[in-house]
Amino acid sequence: MSHDEDMVLLAEELYEYMRRVNEASAHMLEQMGKIFGPESVESKWDPAKIMWVRAEGSKGPYDRSEDVDSVDFKAMVKDLAGHSGRLRREGYFYWTFKNGFAVGRKKLAKT
């Protein structure tokens, strides 16, 4: 076999492995949802109960919060941590800043 043929075979095997991992992950999430219910899997927090301050960034205006005394803020930060620091919810994109205790949000453009 040539080097190119070896690389194609390796890529096909890797693709099949990743496809199986993806299927297993989806199945596991479905089973966990059945066991624990959607309430325990998805964090509940109300962005209206969090103090937001208007700010300007390199990509335009956004809202910023460091409302660490708010229960909803703490739940939001925990939810963000479970989504690698970024998530979309109710027409907004939320992200955690590198400092770990500030959160930004920006209204998503309607498509």
Residue pairs with C-beta under 8 A, 6 or more apart in sequence:
1 9
32 41
33 41
42 79
43 75
43 76
43 78
43 79
43 82
44 75
45 72
45 73
45 75
45 76
45 79
46 72
47 72
47 76
47 89
47 90
47 92
47 105
49 70
49 72
50 65
50 67
50 70
50 72
50 73
50 76
51 65
51 67
51 70
52 63
52 64
52 65
52 67
52 105
53 63
53 64
53 65
54 61
54 62
54 63
54 64
55 61
55 62
55 63
55 64
55 104
56 62
57 104
59 106
60 106
61 106
62 104
62 105
62 106
63 104
63 105
63 106
64 102
64 103
64 104
64 105
65 73
65 102
65 103
65 104
65 105
66 101
66 102
66 103
67 73
68 74
68 101
73 103
76 94
76 103
77 96
77 101
77 103
79 87
80 86
80 87
80 94
80 95
80 96
80 103
81 96
85 95
85 96
86 93
86 94
86 95
86 96
87 93
87 94
88 94
88 108
91 107
91 108
92 105
92 106
92 107
92 108
93 105
93 106
93 108
94 103
94 104
94 105
95 103
95 104
95 105
96 102
96 103
97 103
97 104
